[in-house]
């Protein structure tokens, strides 16, 4: 199984279980609140959240060199495919830059991890990670991309911890964008047509629908017509 397919498998269950708000059942009050929340935001942020986002975006923590290295790592984790863009195509580095400022507990592990990565790269190839060839970069990543439960590579422990964090941030950033959701093939809750229990299932259990029910229940042309019953509980329409 390809790396991207493996990561997608881990995510589909969690996203598929999310609750999608139903449209068409809103009161005027709810619509008014949503109008106020969404006005001018472009993505449904409240006024106080917009102010918070603007404040975070004005801050600077990661420098250009660090962000460039993060971009390389993001695309190693989720490269482009014939059907989906890469992590940098989805602007995941900008997401990580925001998260590191918004959630400061990420700051030291990310900066320290980048320092470890460049130190390891310098030790092996006498140059920074971003200046290495793709083959050289992958040779380092191969040593830190997997858990080491038996502690067979203790010298790689800082790198393994760092790459695990980077992988989680990259996946979160990518699969919460439209590009990532499209890549998953997740379409959310959608109405469908019920054709009744499949015939092969009915046959397996020796069951069948009464003939008089078929045009009344499994008829897409009249599926919106409300059923009527007589006083004895017999279906009449």
N, C-alpha and C positions, 0 to 999 in steps of 0.2 A: 504494500500500500504506500502511495506517495505521501510525503510529509504533509502537504496541504490537505489531502484527503483525511489523514489521521487527525489533524487539528479540527477539521470540520466535523468529524464524527463526535469529538468531545463536546462540541458546542451545540449541535442540533437539538439534543435532548433538553438542555436548559432553555434555549430560546423557544422551542416548540411549546414548552409548558407555560410561557408567559401569557398573561391575560390581556386581551385586546379590548379596549372600551367599545361598546356598541354605539353606533351612530343612529340617529333617528328617534331616540327616546329622550332627548334633552328637553328640559324645561326652559322657559325664557330666562330664568335666573341663571341657570348653568351656562347658557349661551352667552349671557352678558359677562359673566366672570371670565369665560374663555376668551371673549373678545378683548377684555382688558389685559389679560395675561399675554396674549399673543400680539397685541398691537405694537408694531414696529420692531419686534424682536426677530422675526424671521424663523424662529425655531421653538416657539412656545415657552420662553423664559419669562419669569416674573420680573417686574422692574428691579426689585432688590437683587435678584440673581444676575441680571444684566450688569448692574453696578459692580457686583462681585467679580464677574468675568472680566470686565474692563480693567479692574484693579489688578487682577492676576496677570492679564496679558501685558500690562505695563511693566511688570517686574522682569528682571533678568537674572537667571541663575546659570543655566548652561551656556557655555560660549560656543562660537561657531565651529571650532574644532570638535568639541564634544557632540554637538548636534549632527555634524557630518558623519562621525563614527556611528552614532545611533542610527542614522539613515542606512548605512551599510549593513548594520546588524539586522534592522527591520526587514530589509530585502533578502537577507540570507534566510531569515525565519519564514517569510512569506514572499517568495519571488513571484513575478508575473507569470501567468499561464496563458494559453491561447484563448481562454474564456474569461479571465479575470485579471485585473490590474494588480500591481505589487503593493506592498505596504506603503511605500513612498507615494505611489499613485493615489492612494487613499489619504494621504497627508497624516500618516500615523506619527512621524517624528514630531510634528506640531502638537499632536495630542499628548505625546509623552512629555514634551516641553511644558505644556500646560499642567499636566498632572503632577509633575515634579515640583512645580511652584505651588500648586493648590494643596498638595498633600506632602508637606515637608519631610515626612518620615522616609520618603523615597530618595531624598537628596543625597545623603551620605552613601547609601548602598549603590546608587547609580554612578555618582562621581568616583567613588572608590573602585567600583567595578571597571569603569573605563580606564582608570589608572593602572589597575592590575592587568587589563587586556593589553595596554600599550607596553607595560613592563615585560609581559610574556613575549609580545611580538618583537621587542627590542632584543631580548635575550636570544630568541631563535633566529631572527633575520636582520637584526641591527637597524630596524626602522619601525616607525609607528604602524599600528594596525591598518589604518586607512591607506597607507602607502604600499602595503603588501599586495601581491597579486591575488587573484581570486583563489588560486590553489593554496597559497600560503595562508590566507585567511581561513579557509575551510579546514586546513590541517589543525589550526588552533581550536576552532569551533567544535571539531569532532571530539576533542578532548574534554569539552565542558558542556556539551549539549545533552548529556545523559546523567541520570543520578549515579552516585557511587556509594550504594548502601553498605558495601563491605570495606569502604575506606581504602581501596587499593591504590587510589591516586590522591593522597592527602594534600599534595602540593597544588592540586587542581581545585580544591574545595572552594576557595574564594571565587574562582571563575565559574564554577558550576552554580553556585548560589546567585551570582550576578546574572548569568545567562537565563536562569530560571525566571528571575524577575523580569528581564527584558522580554522573554517569550510571552509571559502573562500580559504584560503591558501592550505588546504588539498585537496579540490576539484580541484583547479587549478593544483596542483602538480600531482595528480593522473590521471586526465583526459587529461593530455598532455603527458602521457607516452603511450607506445605501449600497456601495460597491460590495461590501462584505456580506450583507444580507442577501443580495442578488446571487453572490457566489454560493451561499448555502442552499439557495433554491427555496428558501422559506417564504411563503406567501401570506402567512397569518390565517386567521379564521375567516373563511369564506362560505357563503351559503351554497348548498349543492342540492341536487335532486335525488330523492329517495325512490328507488325502483323496487323496493321491497327486498326481502331476503333472496339472495341469489338462488336460481333454480337448482344448481348442483348441491347446495346446502339443504334445500327442501327435500330433494331426492334422497340424500344421504340419510335423512331422518324419517323418511316415509311420510312427509307432510306435503300439503299443497294448500293454496289459497282457494276459497270458494269462488266459483266462476263469477258470481254476481258482484263480488267485491272488486274484481280486477279493473273494470272501467271506472270505478268510483274512487279507488284509492291510488292506483298506479296509473294515473293519467295526467301528464304534465299540462295538458290544455285546461284542465279543471282543478289543478292542484290548489288554487287559491279560493275555491268555492267551499264555504263552510258546510259541513255535513249536517243532515237533519235526521231525527229519530222519532218514531211514533211513540205512543204512550206505553207500549209494551217493550220498548227498547230495541225495536227493529230498525235497521238503517233504511231510510226511504229516499235519500238523495246523496 
